[in-house]
Amino acid sequence: MTVYFVSGHGGAIEWAARRGIEAVAIRHLDVSIIEAGDTVIGTLPVHLVAEINACGARYLHLSMDLPEAARGRELTADDMDAYGARIEEYRAERAG
């Protein structure tokens, strides 16, 4: 069972490390590598979450309450703390 942290942002990687999250950091997820029992952490689109869950893996979303002024810029780990960064589990499935 592998834990993957999907992010290309240094601040997010540092934020996770500060919390003791031990994961393989990757910039891009190839869902074909995901196996049952794995965990994927990131900010992925719903269709990928559904594929992850269909593999028997968990998806944990990196959520934040970003004000509009903070969008589109690189955040530090401290910024993420200020914006309430947290990990929340989500499940999705394709309906058709």
Phi and psi in radians as a Rosetta constraint file:
Dihedral C 1 N 2 CA 2 C 2 CIRCULARHARMONIC -2.026 0.35
Dihedral N 2 CA 2 C 2 N 3 CIRCULARHARMONIC 2.509 0.35
Dihedral C 2 N 3 CA 3 C 3 CIRCULARHARMONIC -1.864 0.35
Dihedral N 3 CA 3 C 3 N 4 CIRCULARHARMONIC 2.203 0.35
Dihedral C 3 N 4 CA 4 C 4 CIRCULARHARMONIC -1.960 0.35
Dihedral N 4 CA 4 C 4 N 5 CIRCULARHARMONIC 2.377 0.35
Dihedral C 4 N 5 CA 5 C 5 CIRCULARHARMONIC -1.986 0.35
Dihedral N 5 CA 5 C 5 N 6 CIRCULARHARMONIC 1.936 0.35
Dihedral C 5 N 6 CA 6 C 6 CIRCULARHARMONIC -1.677 0.35
Dihedral N 6 CA 6 C 6 N 7 CIRCULARHARMONIC 1.891 0.35
Dihedral C 6 N 7 CA 7 C 7 CIRCULARHARMONIC -2.917 0.35
Dihedral N 7 CA 7 C 7 N 8 CIRCULARHARMONIC 2.521 0.35
Dihedral C 7 N 8 CA 8 C 8 CIRCULARHARMONIC -1.859 0.35
Dihedral N 8 CA 8 C 8 N 9 CIRCULARHARMONIC 0.235 0.35
Dihedral C 8 N 9 CA 9 C 9 CIRCULARHARMONIC -1.898 0.35
Dihedral N 9 CA 9 C 9 N 10 CIRCULARHARMONIC 2.111 0.35
Dihedral C 9 N 10 CA 10 C 10 CIRCULARHARMONIC -1.024 0.35
Dihedral N 10 CA 10 C 10 N 11 CIRCULARHARMONIC -0.655 0.35
Dihedral C 10 N 11 CA 11 C 11 CIRCULARHARMONIC -1.090 0.35
Dihedral N 11 CA 11 C 11 N 12 CIRCULARHARMONIC -0.675 0.35
Dihedral C 11 N 12 CA 12 C 12 CIRCULARHARMONIC -1.210 0.35
Dihedral N 12 CA 12 C 12 N 13 CIRCULARHARMONIC -0.690 0.35
Dihedral C 12 N 13 CA 13 C 13 CIRCULARHARMONIC -1.103 0.35
Dihedral N 13 CA 13 C 13 N 14 CIRCULARHARMONIC -0.769 0.35
Dihedral C 13 N 14 CA 14 C 14 CIRCULARHARMONIC -1.134 0.35
Dihedral N 14 CA 14 C 14 N 15 CIRCULARHARMONIC -0.723 0.35
Dihedral C 14 N 15 CA 15 C 15 CIRCULARHARMONIC -0.997 0.35
Dihedral N 15 CA 15 C 15 N 16 CIRCULARHARMONIC -0.815 0.35
Dihedral C 15 N 16 CA 16 C 16 CIRCULARHARMONIC -1.127 0.35
Dihedral N 16 CA 16 C 16 N 17 CIRCULARHARMONIC -0.733 0.35
Dihedral C 16 N 17 CA 17 C 17 CIRCULARHARMONIC -1.090 0.35
Dihedral N 17 CA 17 C 17 N 18 CIRCULARHARMONIC -0.683 0.35
Dihedral C 17 N 18 CA 18 C 18 CIRCULARHARMONIC -1.077 0.35
Dihedral N 18 CA 18 C 18 N 19 CIRCULARHARMONIC -0.455 0.35
Dihedral C 18 N 19 CA 19 C 19 CIRCULARHARMONIC -1.651 0.35
Dihedral N 19 CA 19 C 19 N 20 CIRCULARHARMONIC 0.067 0.35
Dihedral C 19 N 20 CA 20 C 20 CIRCULARHARMONIC 1.315 0.35
Dihedral N 20 CA 20 C 20 N 21 CIRCULARHARMONIC 0.342 0.35
Dihedral C 20 N 21 CA 21 C 21 CIRCULARHARMONIC -1.316 0.35
Dihedral N 21 CA 21 C 21 N 22 CIRCULARHARMONIC 1.995 0.35
Dihedral C 21 N 22 CA 22 C 22 CIRCULARHARMONIC -1.696 0.35
Dihedral N 22 CA 22 C 22 N 23 CIRCULARHARMONIC 1.947 0.35
Dihedral C 22 N 23 CA 23 C 23 CIRCULARHARMONIC -2.633 0.35
Dihedral N 23 CA 23 C 23 N 24 CIRCULARHARMONIC 2.785 0.35
Dihedral C 23 N 24 CA 24 C 24 CIRCULARHARMONIC -1.435 0.35
Dihedral N 24 CA 24 C 24 N 25 CIRCULARHARMONIC 2.029 0.35
Dihedral C 24 N 25 CA 25 C 25 CIRCULARHARMONIC -1.453 0.35
Dihedral N 25 CA 25 C 25 N 26 CIRCULARHARMONIC 2.187 0.35
Dihedral C 25 N 26 CA 26 C 26 CIRCULARHARMONIC -2.325 0.35
Dihedral N 26 CA 26 C 26 N 27 CIRCULARHARMONIC 2.589 0.35
Dihedral C 26 N 27 CA 27 C 27 CIRCULARHARMONIC -1.481 0.35
Dihedral N 27 CA 27 C 27 N 28 CIRCULARHARMONIC -0.491 0.35
Dihedral C 27 N 28 CA 28 C 28 CIRCULARHARMONIC -2.440 0.35
Dihedral N 28 CA 28 C 28 N 29 CIRCULARHARMONIC 2.398 0.35
Dihedral C 28 N 29 CA 29 C 29 CIRCULARHARMONIC -1.698 0.35
Dihedral N 29 CA 29 C 29 N 30 CIRCULARHARMONIC 2.179 0.35
Dihedral C 29 N 30 CA 30 C 30 CIRCULARHARMONIC -1.759 0.35
Dihedral N 30 CA 30 C 30 N 31 CIRCULARHARMONIC 1.822 0.35
Dihedral C 30 N 31 CA 31 C 31 CIRCULARHARMONIC -1.021 0.35
Dihedral N 31 CA 31 C 31 N 32 CIRCULARHARMONIC -0.382 0.35
Dihedral C 31 N 32 CA 32 C 32 CIRCULARHARMONIC -1.131 0.35
Dihedral N 32 CA 32 C 32 N 33 CIRCULARHARMONIC -0.288 0.35
Dihedral C 32 N 33 CA 33 C 33 CIRCULARHARMONIC -1.531 0.35
Dihedral N 33 CA 33 C 33 N 34 CIRCULARHARMONIC -0.170 0.35
Dihedral C 33 N 34 CA 34 C 34 CIRCULARHARMONIC -1.374 0.35
Dihedral N 34 CA 34 C 34 N 35 CIRCULARHARMONIC 2.347 0.35
Dihedral C 34 N 35 CA 35 C 35 CIRCULARHARMONIC -2.150 0.35
Dihedral N 35 CA 35 C 35 N 36 CIRCULARHARMONIC 2.804 0.35
Dihedral C 35 N 36 CA 36 C 36 CIRCULARHARMONIC -0.940 0.35
Dihedral N 36 CA 36 C 36 N 37 CIRCULARHARMONIC 2.354 0.35
Dihedral C 36 N 37 CA 37 C 37 CIRCULARHARMONIC 1.626 0.35
Dihedral N 37 CA 37 C 37 N 38 CIRCULARHARMONIC -0.244 0.35
Dihedral C 37 N 38 CA 38 C 38 CIRCULARHARMONIC -1.243 0.35
Dihedral N 38 CA 38 C 38 N 39 CIRCULARHARMONIC 2.856 0.35
Dihedral C 38 N 39 CA 39 C 39 CIRCULARHARMONIC -2.240 0.35
Dihedral N 39 CA 39 C 39 N 40 CIRCULARHARMONIC 2.348 0.35
Dihedral C 39 N 40 CA 40 C 40 CIRCULARHARMONIC -2.072 0.35
Dihedral N 40 CA 40 C 40 N 41 CIRCULARHARMONIC 2.236 0.35
Dihedral C 40 N 41 CA 41 C 41 CIRCULARHARMONIC -2.013 0.35
Dihedral N 41 CA 41 C 41 N 42 CIRCULARHARMONIC 2.340 0.35
Dihedral C 41 N 42 CA 42 C 42 CIRCULARHARMONIC 3.004 0.35
Dihedral N 42 CA 42 C 42 N 43 CIRCULARHARMONIC -2.788 0.35
Dihedral C 42 N 43 CA 43 C 43 CIRCULARHARMONIC -2.252 0.35
Dihedral N 43 CA 43 C 43 N 44 CIRCULARHARMONIC 1.207 0.35
Dihedral C 43 N 44 CA 44 C 44 CIRCULARHARMONIC -1.688 0.35
Dihedral N 44 CA 44 C 44 N 45 CIRCULARHARMONIC 2.715 0.35
Dihedral C 44 N 45 CA 45 C 45 CIRCULARHARMONIC -1.214 0.35
Dihedral N 45 CA 45 C 45 N 46 CIRCULARHARMONIC 2.720 0.35
Dihedral C 45 N 46 CA 46 C 46 CIRCULARHARMONIC -1.029 0.35
Dihedral N 46 CA 46 C 46 N 47 CIRCULARHARMONIC -0.613 0.35
Dihedral C 46 N 47 CA 47 C 47 CIRCULARHARMONIC -1.145 0.35
Dihedral N 47 CA 47 C 47 N 48 CIRCULARHARMONIC -0.560 0.35
Dihedral C 47 N 48 CA 48 C 48 CIRCULARHARMONIC -1.311 0.35
Dihedral N 48 CA 48 C 48 N 49 CIRCULARHARMONIC -0.613 0.35
Dihedral C 48 N 49 CA 49 C 49 CIRCULARHARMONIC -1.048 0.35
Dihedral N 49 CA 49 C 49 N 50 CIRCULARHARMONIC -0.751 0.35
Dihedral C 49 N 50 CA 50 C 50 CIRCULARHARMONIC -1.084 0.35
Dihedral N 50 CA 50 C 50 N 51 CIRCULARHARMONIC -0.712 0.35
Dihedral C 50 N 51 CA 51 C 51 CIRCULARHARMONIC -1.148 0.35
Dihedral N 51 CA 51 C 51 N 52 CIRCULARHARMONIC -0.716 0.35
Dihedral C 51 N 52 CA 52 C 52 CIRCULARHARMONIC -1.052 0.35
Dihedral N 52 CA 52 C 52 N 53 CIRCULARHARMONIC -0.858 0.35
Dihedral C 52 N 53 CA 53 C 53 CIRCULARHARMONIC -1.117 0.35
Dihedral N 53 CA 53 C 53 N 54 CIRCULARHARMONIC -0.634 0.35
Dihedral C 53 N 54 CA 54 C 54 CIRCULARHARMONIC -1.130 0.35
Dihedral N 54 CA 54 C 54 N 55 CIRCULARHARMONIC -0.431 0.35
Dihedral C 54 N 55 CA 55 C 55 CIRCULARHARMONIC -1.385 0.35
Dihedral N 55 CA 55 C 55 N 56 CIRCULARHARMONIC -0.125 0.35
Dihedral C 55 N 56 CA 56 C 56 CIRCULARHARMONIC 1.532 0.35
Dihedral N 56 CA 56 C 56 N 57 CIRCULARHARMONIC 0.333 0.35
Dihedral C 56 N 57 CA 57 C 57 CIRCULARHARMONIC -1.859 0.35
Dihedral N 57 CA 57 C 57 N 58 CIRCULARHARMONIC 2.842 0.35
Dihedral C 57 N 58 CA 58 C 58 CIRCULARHARMONIC -1.668 0.35
Dihedral N 58 CA 58 C 58 N 59 CIRCULARHARMONIC 2.617 0.35
Dihedral C 58 N 59 CA 59 C 59 CIRCULARHARMONIC -2.128 0.35
Dihedral N 59 CA 59 C 59 N 60 CIRCULARHARMONIC 2.154 0.35
Dihedral C 59 N 60 CA 60 C 60 CIRCULARHARMONIC -1.991 0.35
Dihedral N 60 CA 60 C 60 N 61 CIRCULARHARMONIC 2.111 0.35
Dihedral C 60 N 61 CA 61 C 61 CIRCULARHARMONIC -1.598 0.35
Dihedral N 61 CA 61 C 61 N 62 CIRCULARHARMONIC 2.350 0.35
Dihedral C 61 N 62 CA 62 C 62 CIRCULARHARMONIC -1.497 0.35
Dihedral N 62 CA 62 C 62 N 63 CIRCULARHARMONIC 1.774 0.35
Dihedral C 62 N 63 CA 63 C 63 CIRCULARHARMONIC -1.779 0.35
Dihedral N 63 CA 63 C 63 N 64 CIRCULARHARMONIC 2.563 0.35
Dihedral C 63 N 64 CA 64 C 64 CIRCULARHARMONIC -2.583 0.35
Dihedral N 64 CA 64 C 64 N 65 CIRCULARHARMONIC 2.725 0.35
Dihedral C 64 N 65 CA 65 C 65 CIRCULARHARMONIC -1.816 0.35
Dihedral N 65 CA 65 C 65 N 66 CIRCULARHARMONIC 1.432 0.35
Dihedral C 65 N 66 CA 66 C 66 CIRCULARHARMONIC -1.484 0.35
Dihedral N 66 CA 66 C 66 N 67 CIRCULARHARMONIC 2.257 0.35
Dihedral C 66 N 67 CA 67 C 67 CIRCULARHARMONIC -1.278 0.35
Dihedral N 67 CA 67 C 67 N 68 CIRCULARHARMONIC 2.757 0.35
Dihedral C 67 N 68 CA 68 C 68 CIRCULARHARMONIC -0.955 0.35
Dihedral N 68 CA 68 C 68 N 69 CIRCULARHARMONIC -0.673 0.35
Dihedral C 68 N 69 CA 69 C 69 CIRCULARHARMONIC -1.120 0.35
Dihedral N 69 CA 69 C 69 N 70 CIRCULARHARMONIC -0.378 0.35
Dihedral C 69 N 70 CA 70 C 70 CIRCULARHARMONIC -1.593 0.35
Dihedral N 70 CA 70 C 70 N 71 CIRCULARHARMONIC -0.153 0.35
Dihedral C 70 N 71 CA 71 C 71 CIRCULARHARMONIC -1.313 0.35
Dihedral N 71 CA 71 C 71 N 72 CIRCULARHARMONIC 2.534 0.35
Dihedral C 71 N 72 CA 72 C 72 CIRCULARHARMONIC 1.422 0.35
Dihedral N 72 CA 72 C 72 N 73 CIRCULARHARMONIC 0.158 0.35
Dihedral C 72 N 73 CA 73 C 73 CIRCULARHARMONIC -2.200 0.35
Dihedral N 73 CA 73 C 73 N 74 CIRCULARHARMONIC 2.734 0.35
Dihedral C 73 N 74 CA 74 C 74 CIRCULARHARMONIC -1.235 0.35
Dihedral N 74 CA 74 C 74 N 75 CIRCULARHARMONIC 2.246 0.35
Dihedral C 74 N 75 CA 75 C 75 CIRCULARHARMONIC -1.780 0.35
Dihedral N 75 CA 75 C 75 N 76 CIRCULARHARMONIC 2.535 0.35
Dihedral C 75 N 76 CA 76 C 76 CIRCULARHARMONIC -1.537 0.35
Dihedral N 76 CA 76 C 76 N 77 CIRCULARHARMONIC 2.957 0.35
Dihedral C 76 N 77 CA 77 C 77 CIRCULARHARMONIC -1.058 0.35
Dihedral N 77 CA 77 C 77 N 78 CIRCULARHARMONIC -0.659 0.35
Dihedral C 77 N 78 CA 78 C 78 CIRCULARHARMONIC -1.135 0.35
Dihedral N 78 CA 78 C 78 N 79 CIRCULARHARMONIC -0.713 0.35
Dihedral C 78 N 79 CA 79 C 79 CIRCULARHARMONIC -1.018 0.35
Dihedral N 79 CA 79 C 79 N 80 CIRCULARHARMONIC -0.787 0.35
Dihedral C 79 N 80 CA 80 C 80 CIRCULARHARMONIC -1.062 0.35
Dihedral N 80 CA 80 C 80 N 81 CIRCULARHARMONIC -0.713 0.35
Dihedral C 80 N 81 CA 81 C 81 CIRCULARHARMONIC -1.066 0.35
Dihedral N 81 CA 81 C 81 N 82 CIRCULARHARMONIC -0.767 0.35
Dihedral C 81 N 82 CA 82 C 82 CIRCULARHARMONIC -1.095 0.35
Dihedral N 82 CA 82 C 82 N 83 CIRCULARHARMONIC -0.519 0.35
Dihedral C 82 N 83 CA 83 C 83 CIRCULARHARMONIC -1.678 0.35
Dihedral N 83 CA 83 C 83 N 84 CIRCULARHARMONIC 0.269 0.35
Dihedral C 83 N 84 CA 84 C 84 CIRCULARHARMONIC 1.258 0.35
Dihedral N 84 CA 84 C 84 N 85 CIRCULARHARMONIC 0.605 0.35
Dihedral C 84 N 85 CA 85 C 85 CIRCULARHARMONIC -0.986 0.35
Dihedral N 85 CA 85 C 85 N 86 CIRCULARHARMONIC 2.421 0.35
Dihedral C 85 N 86 CA 86 C 86 CIRCULARHARMONIC -2.756 0.35
Dihedral N 86 CA 86 C 86 N 87 CIRCULARHARMONIC 2.826 0.35
Dihedral C 86 N 87 CA 87 C 87 CIRCULARHARMONIC -1.844 0.35
Dihedral N 87 CA 87 C 87 N 88 CIRCULARHARMONIC 2.221 0.35
Dihedral C 87 N 88 CA 88 C 88 CIRCULARHARMONIC -2.306 0.35
Dihedral N 88 CA 88 C 88 N 89 CIRCULARHARMONIC 2.330 0.35
Dihedral C 88 N 89 CA 89 C 89 CIRCULARHARMONIC -1.401 0.35
Dihedral N 89 CA 89 C 89 N 90 CIRCULARHARMONIC 2.377 0.35
Dihedral C 89 N 90 CA 90 C 90 CIRCULARHARMONIC -2.273 0.35
Dihedral N 90 CA 90 C 90 N 91 CIRCULARHARMONIC 2.628 0.35
Dihedral C 90 N 91 CA 91 C 91 CIRCULARHARMONIC -2.228 0.35
Dihedral N 91 CA 91 C 91 N 92 CIRCULARHARMONIC 2.492 0.35
Dihedral C 91 N 92 CA 92 C 92 CIRCULARHARMONIC -2.530 0.35
Dihedral N 92 CA 92 C 92 N 93 CIRCULARHARMONIC 2.670 0.35
Dihedral C 92 N 93 CA 93 C 93 CIRCULARHARMONIC -2.533 0.35
Dihedral N 93 CA 93 C 93 N 94 CIRCULARHARMONIC 2.572 0.35
Dihedral C 93 N 94 CA 94 C 94 CIRCULARHARMONIC -1.291 0.35
Dihedral N 94 CA 94 C 94 N 95 CIRCULARHARMONIC 2.351 0.35
Dihedral C 94 N 95 CA 95 C 95 CIRCULARHARMONIC -1.552 0.35
Dihedral N 95 CA 95 C 95 N 96 CIRCULARHARMONIC 0.077 0.35
